[in-house]
Amino acid sequence: MRRIHSIPKTLLGLALLTSCAFAQEVENPYVPKDPRTEPFLSVEFSPVLDTPVPLDLEFLGDDGVQSTLRDRLIEGKPTILAIVYYRCPTMCNQILNGLVQTLKEIDYKPGEDFNLLAVSFDPEETHVTAAAKKLNYMTEYGDTDGEGWEFMVGKEPEIRQLTDAVGFGYKYDAMDDQYAHGSGLLILTADGRISRFLPGMMYPLIDTRLALVEAGEGKVGTLSDKLALLCYSYDPLTGKYGLLINRIIMVACLLTVAAVAWMILSLIRMEKKRNETTDS
């Protein structure tokens, strides 16, 4: 009888041991490391703010004309710079897709308020590929004249100079015939300095808008956009804008003081008018 009662206990114990062993195996799985992937894990995109971008480097435009990057930009306007390669099957498409989706939601227009410059870091790509990519994203955005849109390709020496200057890392994987690379957008001032870096492949509306306003140095954005910069601050570690609580409180206090002062002045004027009416 005791033996019969001990069977369920034994089975329960075995079940618990098995479940614990399984849980331990799930929590600490053994995943063999592929030594081929090691060099690609160190690829980073780490730009330094206020660094001048070498815009006098020569690249080939999507129209087949060789020129410097500077000659392709509309003078006096900030620039969104995307370093990609056009045949990229995944990340680069997501970068450009994310950019265009954000641009469709803001009031600023390429060619009017800013330049949009895409440069390929793959020296094997041609201006024909660049032109096809440009047309694809212009169509997606709904632009027809292409003013302010520049998609360019280049040779290895110029590509290296550009990518080294902005801290863009990439490595070629010959086995898969692809590149491992970082992702993000650079927002440049009109004179070609790195003003802001928006990392990743999706670009929040507020971050993109404020980055263009700051890079525009007073020439881009509405009054409300410029006032918003009083309450937002760019964090270079995250590449995002965050609310400044202390500054919001300060602005609220100033508005309150201004409102109270206006009310007092209005009351003084009303009292003065009433006295003048009584005296007359």
Summary of the structure (lengths in Angstrom):
residues: 280
radius of gyration: 29.2
end to end distance: 117.8
largest distance: 117.8
contacts: 778
relative contact order: 0.13
helix: 46%
strand: 20%
